[in-house]
């Protein structure tokens, strides 16, 4: 599947047609997403949690891989924007009888969908759908293989901005299984585009891409050294389902070296926040005292996911509406 087509997601004026990757997006556009999300945070706190921006539009959620947070917050975002929502049950769909992705797409398009939200185990699946979708139909990548998870990265940026204000001057550490993480790739692109001072990655050599430094990061193998004086610590899950062969001796040993505890957290800035995209493996990436402690903003990340997804959906649908009026 084709993966390297970032411009597919922008029209000639630089507006979003699809949201597939952070790669190739300018700081101004990322800031527009964050600012738009800011305006949506209040909707979830209202008695009537709805705005009419996507009334009459139909969004299909195609999750070919498991998800708790992304799938539910996308669905809530779509419903809060008043869209009609279709959740395709993949295990009960014709995909499980051998129908190709393209045939599934064509059949859903025959039902006049306006947008597809796609999670897939194969890197490039969302790009593939965007390349083959009818012009005017938007595609959002909800996580593809090891490649990208752009809305996760944007909700993480939103969380950081809410807590730290500015990106300039921040030191951010990403800890754990960088090699298999689509989240880390998207976060690194977003952090560098938004202008943080320093992005560090901390991992055993077996869980780092061989060309990690080319991503624009400082590489550490020692947790204490890597988190020294940082403002933000992002812990990642060990992605056992994507590992081929024995990359780690044991989860117990991993925790001894890379697990975040209250004691180790003291090396970071005294105001440092702790993040995790979820799902958390307690006692593997971090101790429960940290996950549930005062520095943890993990559940806020989930809440902000609704506002960020509302922002991205409304920006794409808004562009569709302008096009239809032209
Ligand atoms: N963060 C994230 O993508 O979680 P889910 O797999 O539960 O969607």
Boltz pocket constraint, residues with backbone or C-beta under 6 A from the ligand:
constraints:
  - pocket:
      binder: B
      contacts: [[A, 66], [A, 67], [A, 68], [A, 69], [A, 70], [A, 71], [A, 142], [A, 143], [A, 152], [A, 277], [A, 278], [A, 279]]
      max_distance: 6.0
